[in-house]
Amino acid sequence: MTPLLARAAVAATLVLLAVGCRGTEAPPAVESAGPTPLVVGVLLLDGVYGTELTAPIDVFQHTVHHTKPGMRVVTIGRTAATVRTAEGLAITPDHALADAPRLDVLVVPSGEHSMSGDLEDLALIEWVSDRGERAKHVVSLCDGAFVLAEAGLLRDRRCTTFPGDIPIFRKTYPYLSVVEDVSFVVDGPCITSAGGARAFDPALYLVDRLFGRTVAESIADGLAIEWAPDAVAHVIGDGDAPPSALPRCFLPGDTLPSDVTVERADGSAVALGAIAGERDCRAIVLCLWAGAEAGDTRKRGGLWCEDSYGDLPLIRHLMLDYEPRGVRFVCVACPPVYHATEFGYDATAFLARPDDDPIYRDARDTFVTRTQALVARDVLPFGELYFDPRFRLLANPARGLPAAALGPAPTWQGRFKWYRDTQAYGTPTIWVLEPDLRVHGAPFFMNVYESEGRHLNYTVRDVRARLDRLIGHDPIPKRDPAAGAAGPGPG
């Protein structure tokens, strides 16, 4: 079955579905549209599906015949160049991204590249993020929801997409609250929908909400379709997903708080924001890694975590390729707080002993010295090495937190441990950050090399794809041979 036929078949099924959480409620309260037409910007990209492009345009543009001031629709392409729909129609957009007007409503239809190339276009995603945050309403059709999710607009909100793509939607954005078996979902300013032949539904709903039921029904009559919300499966949220459903960890689109703090080798505290601002960079790769064990077995190269040791070839490869392109790799070494005695440390040193306690000072000094020695021996390739001796970044409440006597827990404690990470520690976890410390995508986590349940959640190719999406695919700059070879670290 072709993608278009698949969409039609699923759309027919959705017609028969029961209504969602507000299917039988009174019509939504009519919003005030203001004295001038609302400006609707419809994203027009190569490969867009015709029905999902034209259905909302048809509905919104017809408002001027049934109410004043109504809506004014413009199409917006990457550039002003003509694009082709998936069906082969040639259409010239009204505007390019660079000269698009202020938008009251942003519409993102689905297209052939909504799950691939469009997500890798950083300029497009940044534009959608910016305009979507400023618009009063944002509407996606079918896989246009992938673009909204990548732009960070669906965080903390219920949403949906084309039914056949819900599994990959959940896998790609596991922190989203995805609703199945509905035509559309409304949560705050965002309306996501199944698309296909149901592409009229979210547009008619928004007209109903903005101008009233009579206007929506009149437009539907003019299009020879029926607008009966009670017969359309949909869900209307309250602007936020239930708090119990939201993970506590940082999520894509979050900006790390300015007070996230780690330690230098000498024990002085330094904020991640200060580290990031020390020099210009195009991206930051924050590596939360295991440090050294206290013994001399040299098993796992001297690291206490076999998974951190297993990931070293991956990180070496990335550093060789991306440091010359302006990507900064920052490592924070973490001690084995939940198995301290197994690796030669006092059981209470890191989580219970105060800073001036000799047992803590000895354990910390041993941990720092031995971890720095691993850099000198080129076991660890990191040139920038910091420490989290209290294990606050990846703190796991189920296994134990720093004692209250050590001071109040910072608001960011434990928020670097991804909510789907079921391991005790979470080392290694790799976060990709923009230069302003904005989280770029979900972290890479839980590669298991030796323990029971061995598996890889990510490979070097996955991390490369994320970095290329963020900084582009520019080649490695040529080096001056006289300068010598540049390695990934000081070793």
C-alpha positions in Angstrom: 0.0 0.0 0.0 1.4 3.4 -0.9 1.8 6.1 1.8 -1.1 8.1 0.4 -3.4 5.0 0.3 -2.3 4.1 3.8 -3.3 7.6 5.0 -6.7 7.4 3.4 -7.4 4.0 4.9 -6.4 5.1 8.4 -8.5 8.3 8.0 -11.5 6.2 7.1 -11.0 4.2 10.3 -10.8 7.3 12.4 -14.2 8.4 11.2 -15.7 5.6 13.2 -13.9 6.2 16.4 -15.5 7.4 19.6 -14.9 11.0 20.7 -12.0 11.8 23.1 -12.1 13.5 26.5 -14.3 16.4 25.4 -16.3 14.8 22.6 -19.7 15.6 23.9 -19.0 18.9 25.6 -20.4 22.3 24.7 -18.8 24.2 21.9 -15.5 25.8 23.0 -15.5 29.4 24.1 -15.0 31.7 21.1 -11.8 33.6 21.2 -11.6 37.3 20.2 -10.0 37.5 16.8 -9.2 41.2 16.9 -9.8 43.9 14.3 -7.5 42.7 11.6 -7.4 39.3 9.8 -5.4 36.6 11.6 -2.3 35.7 9.6 -1.9 32.0 8.9 1.5 30.8 7.7 1.5 27.4 6.1 4.9 25.8 5.7 5.5 24.8 2.1 8.4 22.4 1.7 9.4 20.1 -1.1 7.5 16.8 -1.0 4.6 18.2 1.0 1.4 16.0 0.8 -1.3 17.8 -1.2 -4.3 17.1 1.0 -2.5 18.1 4.2 -1.4 21.3 2.5 -4.7 22.3 0.9 -7.2 21.2 3.5 -6.3 23.8 6.2 -5.8 26.5 3.5 -9.2 25.8 2.2 -10.8 26.0 5.6 -8.9 29.1 6.8 -9.2 31.1 3.7 -13.0 30.6 3.6 -13.4 32.4 6.9 -13.4 35.8 5.1 -16.7 34.8 3.5 -18.4 34.0 6.7 -17.0 36.4 9.3 -15.0 39.5 9.7 -12.0 40.0 9.8 -11.4 36.3 9.2 -8.0 34.8 8.3 -5.4 35.6 5.7 -3.4 32.6 4.5 0.2 32.8 3.2 2.5 30.0 2.2 6.2 30.0 3.4 9.0 28.0 1.7 12.6 27.6 2.7 13.3 30.1 -0.1 11.1 31.8 -2.7 11.8 29.0 -5.2 9.0 26.8 -6.6 8.5 23.5 -4.7 6.8 20.3 -5.8 4.3 18.4 -3.7 4.5 14.7 -3.3 2.0 14.4 -6.1 4.0 16.5 -8.5 2.2 19.8 -8.3 4.5 22.9 -8.7 3.7 25.7 -6.2 5.5 29.0 -5.6 5.5 30.1 -2.0 4.4 33.6 -1.0 7.4 34.1 1.3 10.7 32.6 2.2 11.6 31.8 5.8 13.7 34.9 5.9 10.9 37.4 4.9 7.9 35.7 6.4 5.4 38.1 8.2 4.4 37.9 11.8 2.1 34.8 12.2 -0.9 34.3 14.4 -1.2 30.7 13.3 1.6 28.4 12.1 0.6 25.3 10.1 3.1 22.5 9.5 1.8 19.9 7.0 3.4 16.5 6.5 5.7 15.7 3.7 8.0 13.1 2.3 10.9 14.5 4.4 9.1 15.2 7.6 10.8 12.3 9.4 14.2 12.7 7.7 15.7 15.6 5.9 13.5 18.3 7.4 14.6 17.3 10.9 18.2 17.7 9.9 17.7 21.3 8.6 18.8 23.3 11.6 17.8 26.6 10.1 14.3 25.3 9.5 13.9 23.8 12.9 15.1 27.0 14.6 12.7 29.0 12.5 9.8 26.7 13.5 10.8 26.9 17.1 11.0 30.7 17.1 7.8 31.3 15.1 5.9 28.5 16.9 6.7 30.0 20.3 5.4 33.4 19.2 2.3 32.2 17.4 -1.1 32.1 19.1 -1.8 28.7 17.6 0.3 25.9 16.0 -1.2 23.2 13.9 0.5 20.1 12.5 -0.9 17.6 10.1 0.3 14.0 10.2 4.1 13.7 10.4 4.4 17.5 10.7 4.3 16.6 14.4 7.9 15.4 14.1 9.0 18.9 13.0 7.1 20.4 16.0 8.7 17.9 18.4 12.2 18.5 17.0 11.6 22.2 17.5 10.7 21.6 21.1 7.1 22.9 20.8 5.5 19.7 22.1 7.4 19.3 25.3 5.0 18.9 28.3 2.1 18.5 25.9 -0.1 15.7 24.7 0.1 15.1 21.0 -0.5 12.8 18.1 0.6 12.1 14.6 -0.1 9.7 11.6 -1.3 6.5 13.3 1.1 4.3 11.4 4.1 6.4 12.5 3.2 6.6 16.2 5.7 3.8 17.2 8.7 5.6 15.6 7.4 9.0 17.0 7.5 7.5 20.5 10.9 6.0 19.9 12.3 9.2 18.5 10.8 11.4 21.2 10.3 9.1 24.1 9.6 11.9 26.6 6.4 13.0 24.7 2.8 12.1 25.8 1.5 10.6 22.6 -2.3 9.9 22.2 -3.5 7.1 19.9 -6.8 6.5 18.0 -7.8 10.2 17.6 -8.1 12.6 14.7 -6.5 15.5 16.6 -5.2 16.5 20.0 -5.4 20.0 21.4 -3.0 21.0 24.2 -2.3 24.6 24.9 -1.5 26.4 21.6 -0.6 23.2 19.8 -3.0 21.1 17.7 -1.5 17.9 16.3 -3.5 15.6 14.1 -3.5 12.3 12.2 -3.7 14.1 8.8 -4.7 12.5 5.6 -8.4 12.8 4.8 -8.9 14.0 8.4 -6.8 17.1 7.7 -10.0 19.2 7.7 -10.7 18.4 11.3 -8.1 20.4 13.2 -8.6 23.4 10.9 -12.4 23.3 11.5 -11.8 22.9 15.2 -9.6 26.0 15.2 -12.2 28.0 13.2 -14.9 26.8 15.7 -12.7 28.0 18.6 -11.8 31.4 17.0 -15.1 32.4 15.3 -17.8 30.1 16.7 -19.7 26.9 15.7 -21.9 28.7 13.2 -18.9 29.9 11.1 -17.3 26.4 11.2 -20.5 24.7 10.2 -21.0 27.2 7.3 -17.5 26.6 6.0 -18.0 22.9 6.2 -21.3 23.1 4.3 -19.5 25.1 1.6 -17.0 22.3 1.3 -19.7 19.7 1.2 -18.3 18.1 4.4 -19.9 17.8 7.8 -18.5 19.4 10.9 -19.8 17.5 13.9 -17.2 17.5 16.6 -19.2 15.0 18.6 -18.5 12.5 15.9 -14.8 13.2 15.6 -12.3 11.4 18.0 -10.2 14.1 19.7 -8.6 15.0 23.0 -8.4 18.4 24.5 -5.8 18.9 27.2 -5.3 21.5 29.8 -2.1 23.1 28.5 0.2 20.7 30.3 0.6 16.9 30.6 -0.2 15.5 34.1 2.8 16.2 36.4 3.0 12.5 37.1 3.6 11.8 33.4 6.4 14.3 33.0 10.0 13.1 33.6 12.0 15.1 36.0 15.2 15.1 33.9 16.2 17.8 31.5 14.4 17.5 28.2 15.2 18.7 24.7 14.7 22.4 24.4 15.5 23.1 28.1 18.3 25.5 28.9 20.4 24.3 31.7 20.2 26.6 34.8 23.2 28.9 35.4 24.0 27.3 38.8 24.8 23.8 37.6 28.1 23.3 39.3 31.0 20.8 39.1 34.5 20.9 40.6 38.0 21.4 39.3 40.8 19.1 40.4 41.7 21.6 43.2 38.2 21.4 44.7 37.1 24.8 43.5 33.5 24.9 42.2 32.8 26.1 38.6 29.5 26.5 36.9 28.9 24.7 33.6 27.8 28.1 32.2 31.2 29.5 33.0 33.0 26.6 31.4 30.9 27.0 28.3 31.6 30.7 28.1 35.4 30.4 28.4 35.8 30.3 24.6 33.7 30.2 21.5 32.4 26.9 20.4 29.6 25.6 18.0 28.4 22.8 20.3 29.2 21.2 23.7 29.3 17.5 24.3 28.9 16.9 28.0 30.2 13.5 28.9 29.2 12.1 32.3 31.8 9.4 32.8 33.1 7.0 35.4 36.4 8.0 37.0 39.1 5.8 38.5 38.9 3.0 41.0 41.2 3.2 44.0 42.8 -0.2 43.4 45.6 -1.1 41.0 44.0 -3.9 39.1 44.0 -1.9 35.8 40.9 -3.8 34.9 38.8 -1.7 32.5 41.8 0.5 32.1 41.5 1.6 35.7 37.9 2.8 35.4 35.3 1.5 37.8 32.6 1.2 35.1 32.9 -1.2 32.3 30.4 0.7 30.2 32.4 3.9 30.4 35.5 1.9 29.3 33.5 0.3 26.4 32.5 3.7 25.1 36.0 5.1 25.0 36.6 4.2 21.3 33.4 6.0 20.4 34.3 9.2 22.2 37.8 9.1 20.7 36.4 8.9 17.2 34.1 11.8 17.8 36.7 14.0 19.3 39.1 13.5 16.4 36.4 14.5 14.0 34.6 17.2 15.8 37.0 19.1 18.0 38.6 20.6 14.9 35.1 21.8 13.8 34.5 23.8 17.0 32.7 21.2 19.1 33.9 21.2 22.7 34.0 18.0 24.7 33.7 18.4 28.5 34.0 15.4 30.8 32.7 15.2 34.3 34.2 12.2 36.2 31.9 10.5 38.7 32.9 8.2 41.6 31.3 4.8 42.4 29.2 6.1 45.2 26.8 3.1 45.5 29.6 0.5 45.4 32.5 2.5 47.0 34.1 -0.4 49.0 34.1 -2.7 45.9 36.4 -0.2 44.2 38.6 0.7 47.2 36.8 3.7 48.7 35.2 4.2 52.1 31.5 3.3 51.9 30.4 6.6 53.4 33.0 9.0 51.9 31.2 10.6 49.0 27.5 10.7 50.1 27.7 11.2 53.8 31.0 12.8 54.9 31.3 16.6 55.0 34.0 18.5 53.1 36.3 18.9 56.1 36.2 15.2 57.1 39.6 13.5 56.5 37.9 10.4 55.1 36.1 12.4 52.5 39.2 14.5 51.7 41.3 11.3 51.3 38.7 9.6 49.1 38.3 12.7 46.9 42.0 13.2 46.5 42.5 9.6 45.6 39.7 9.7 43.1 40.9 12.9 41.4 44.6 11.9 41.3 43.9 8.5 39.9 41.5 9.8 37.3 44.0 12.4 36.2 46.6 9.7 35.9 44.2 7.9 33.4 44.3 11.0 31.3 48.1 11.1 31.5 48.2 7.4 30.4 45.8 8.2 27.5 43.1 5.9 28.9 40.8 8.8 29.1 41.1 11.1 26.0 39.5 14.2 27.6 41.4 17.4 27.6 38.9 19.1 29.9 38.3 17.1 33.1 36.0 18.1 35.9 34.6 16.1 38.9 31.3 15.5 40.6 32.4 13.8 43.8 29.0 14.1 45.5 27.3 12.4 42.4 24.7 15.2 42.1 24.3 15.3 38.3 23.2 11.7 38.0 21.8 11.2 41.5 19.5 8.2 41.7 16.9 8.6 44.5 16.3 4.8 44.4 19.9 4.1 45.4 20.7 7.0 47.7 21.3 10.8 47.6 23.9 13.0 49.2 23.1 13.4 52.9 21.0 16.4 54.0 23.9 17.4 56.3 25.9 18.2 53.2 23.6 21.1 52.4 20.4 21.6 50.5 20.0 19.7 47.2 20.3 22.0 44.2 17.3 22.1 41.9 19.2 20.4 39.2 20.3 17.4 41.3 19.5 14.1 39.4 18.2 15.9 36.4 21.0 14.7 34.1 19.9 11.0 34.6 17.6 10.3 31.7 14.2 9.0 32.8 14.5 5.8 30.8 17.9 4.9 32.2 17.2 1.9 34.5 20.8 1.5 35.7 22.1 2.5 39.1 24.6 5.1 37.9 23.9 6.2 34.3 27.6 6.4 33.4 28.3 7.0 30.6 25.6 9.5 29.6 26.4 12.0 26.7 24.4 15.2 26.5 24.7 17.4 23.3 24.2 21.1 24.2 24.0 24.2 22.1 26.6 27.0 23.1 23.9 28.7 25.3 23.5 25.3 27.2 20.2 24.5 25.5 19.6 20.8 25.4 19.8 19.5 21.8 17.9 16.2 21.6 17.7 13.4 24.2 21.0 12.2 25.7 22.8 9.1 24.6 22.6 6.7 27.5 22.8 3.1 28.7 25.2 1.3 26.3 25.8 -2.0 28.1 29.0 -3.8 27.2 29.6 -6.5 29.8 26.7 -6.7 32.3 23.7 -9.0 31.8 21.5 -7.7 29.1 24.3 -6.5 26.9 23.0 -4.1 24.2 23.8 -0.8 22.5 21.3 2.1 22.7 23.5 4.3 20.4 26.5 4.1 18.1 29.0 6.6 16.9 26.8 7.1 13.8 23.9 8.2 16.0 26.0 10.9 17.8 27.6 12.0 14.5 24.1 12.5 13.1 23.1 14.7 16.0 26.2 16.8 15.8 25.9 17.2 12.0 22.4 18.3 12.5 23.5 20.9 15.0 26.7 22.3 13.3 26.2 21.2 9.7 28.2 18.8 7.5 31.2 21.0 7.0 34.5 19.1 6.4 37.3 19.0 8.9 39.5 22.1 8.5 42.9 21.4 7.0 45.7 21.7 9.4 49.1 23.3 9.0 51.5 20.3 8.8 54.1 22.4 10.6 51.7 22.6 13.6 51.9 18.8 14.1 49.1 16.3 14.6 46.4 17.3 17.0 45.1 14.5 19.2 41.9 14.4 21.2 43.5 15.2 24.5 46.7 15.8 26.3 47.9 12.2 26.4 
